[in-house]
Amino acid sequence: QVQVEESGGGSVQPGGSLRLSCAASGSDRGIAVMGWYRQAPGKQRELVAIITSGSTPIYGDSVKGRFTISRDNAGAKSTVDLQMNSLNSDDTAVYYCKVVLDSVTHYWGQGTQVTVSS
């Protein structure tokens, strides 16, 4: 069983920055993809950013140029960080970390709230 631990999030004013972190442990094999999705009230969950085991990033259109994802596979845990800059009210959502082992096996974190408000 893979454990997914999220940290970061909180409240920030428009134009501000936040950093989210996610750590995955307990996998008996390599992790193919790690990343972040978000879900705002009344909306479907959407891709924010993901990164492959080879550190290739993929961003959702709404965050390109503002968010940066990075990954560290050293040690017993695999970690992924999401640096979020130039935040606006549309970024307000619950952010979920996703850990993908293969095409049929994935795990979600419990979610962390990000609120952008003046």
N, C-alpha and C positions, 0 to 999 in steps of 0.2 A: 504494500500500500504506500503510495506516494503522499507525503505531507507537503502542503502548499501554505506558506506563511507570507502574508502581505504586511507591509508597513508603509507609513507615509500617509498622504492625504490630509484633509482638513479644509479650512476656510481661507480664502485669499481674495484680495481686491482685484478687479479687472486690470490686466496688464502685468499681474504678478506671476510668480513662479512657484512650483511645487515639485517635489521628487517622490516618486513611488518606488518601492523595492519589493521584490518577491523572491523567496528562497524555496527551492524544491529539494526534498531529501527523501531517501528511502527507496529510490528506484534501483532495480537490479540490472538496468541497462541504460544505454545512453538516452538522453532526452532530445528528441528531434527538433521541437519548436517550443519556445516560451514566449509569452507576450501578454498583452493587455487588451481587454474589451471593456466597453462601458455601456451602461443602460440608464437613460434618463426616464423620469416618470412619464408613463404613457407611450413610450417609444420602445422599439425593438433593440436588443443588444447589438452593438456594432463594433467592428474592428477599430482599435486605436493604433496599435503597432505590435508586430511580432518579429521575432528574430530566430534564425535557424541555428543549428549547431555549428555551422560554418560562419556565423556572425553576419549573415545577410539580412538586412532589415527590410520590412515591408510596412508602410504606413497607410492609414486611412487618409482619404483625400482631405478631410477637414482639419487634420493636424500636421500635414506636411509643411516643413519649414519652421515649425514651432516646437515640436516634440522630438526628442532623441531617445532611442532605445539602445541599451548596451547589455552585454551578457558576459558573465564570468563562470567558467566551468571548473575552475581550480578548487581543490578540496572536496570534502564530502558532500557539499551542497552546490547546486547550480543556482545562480542568482541572475536576475534580470532587473535592471533599473530603467525607469522612465523619467526623464527630465522634461518637465512641462513648462514652457515659457510663453509669454504673451497670452495668458489665459483670459478667456472671456466667458460671459454667462452661458454660452452654448456648450461650454465644457463641463458644466455642472452635471454630475451623474455619479452613480456608483460604479467604481472601476473594479474589474475582476481580473485576476491573474489566471492564465490558462497554461497548463503544462501538457504537451502532447508527446506521447511516447511513439505512437505509430498511427496508422490510419483508423484504428478502432479504439484506441486507449488514450484517454485524456482525463485530466483532473482540473477542477476549478478551485480557486480560493474562495473565501467567504465574502469578499468584497470590501472595499473601503470607499468612504464617501469623499467626494471632492465638490466643494461648493465655491463658486465664484460670484461674489456679490459686493456691491459697494455699501 
